[in-house]
Amino acid sequence: MSSIIFIPIIHDDQLFGWLTFDQLGEEFDCTKDQLQLLEQVGKRLGLFLSRKGEKVENSSELHLTEREAMILGLLAEGYDNKKIGSLLFLSEHTVRDYVSSLMTKLKAKNRTQVVASAFRLGLLK
């Protein structure tokens, strides 16, 4: 196998770029499945980039309080409840309640799904 692999970043016949893996003269030892996985990565990146220019509208049914929006932003930054509480001068238990409220509003099962849903809905950028 070659020492360089090019993976196109593509969506609907539009080329956004490519990923280049260079072994600097050493042969790659990839299976067919691994190469297909890399191809899927290129297609998913292409799909993401094709949506980059689209305007995502907020759900009209979803209303976050100012405090929920602040906590959502800190969740997206990866802070835990204790750190969020210290930053916002709230108890860890109060933050837990806000996170629970966000989970309910965004129909999420965990903190990661809260952040993912918020990105999809355009609540986070």
N, C-alpha and C positions, 0 to 999 in steps of 0.2 A: 504494500500500500504506500501511497505517497507520503511525503513529510509535511505537506500542506493540505489542509481541508478548508474549502470555502463553503459556507452555508448562506444561501440567499435569504434575506429578510424581505418577504414578499407577501402581498395580499391582493387578490383579484387582478393578477397580472401587472401589478405596480411594484417595482423594485425600490425598496427604501434604503438598501445597503446590503452589507454582508458581514458575517462573522468569519474571522480568519483564525485558524488554529495552525500554528507553525511549530514543528518539532525540530527546527534548525538542522535538517539533514537526517534526523533519526526517523525511522519508519513508525507510523502509527500502528497500534495494535487494537483496532476497534472491531467490534462485531457488527453484523448487519443491523441488529436491533439498536445498538448504540448510535449508528449513523442515522437510522430512521428517527430516533429520539431527537438528535440534533436538527434534523430537517423539520420536525414538529416545532421545535423551539423557534426556528426561523419563521415559520408560518404564524405562530402565536405572537411573536414580536411584530410581525407585519400587520396582523389584525389590530394590535394595540396602537401602533403608529397610525394606522388608517383612521382610527377613532379620535386621535389626538386633537384634531381641529373641530370636531363636532361639539356643539354646545349641549351640555347635559342639563336638562331642566329638573329642578327640585320637585319632588312630589308635593302636590298642593295639600294632600292630606296629612303630611308630616310636618309638625311644628316643634322645633326644639327651643327650649328656654335658653337664655343667654348663658347660664351656668352649664347646662347640658352641652352646649356648643363648645364652651371652654374645655370641659372635661373630655369631650370627643377629640379635640385637637391634641390634648396631652396624651390621650390613649394612642393616637396615631403616631406620636413621637416615641411610644414604647414605655412610658412611665407606669409604674405600679400604683396602686391605690394610696399607699403610704406617702410616696413622693408627690402625687397629685394633691393630696391633702395638705402637705406642708407648703406647696407652692401657692395654693388657693386659701390657705388658712382655714381648712375644714378638717373634721375628724376623718379618719380612715373609714369609719362606718358610714358617714354621710356620703363619701365618695362612692362606696360600695352601692348605696341606694341609687345614686345618680347613674352608675354603670348599669345597674339592674333596669332602671327606667329606659335607658338607651337600648338595652337588649330587647325590651318589650316593644318599644316603638319601631325598631329596625328589624324586628322578628329574627333576632340572632340568638344563637345558642351559647356563644362565648364572646370574649373581648375581640378576638381576631375577626369574627364574622361581623361584629359591630363596625369595625374600621373598614372592612372590605365593602360592606353594604353602603356605608357613608360615602366612600369613593365612587361607587357605582351610581349613587343618587346625586352626585355633585355637591355633597355637603362638605367634602374635603377636596383640596386641590393639591 
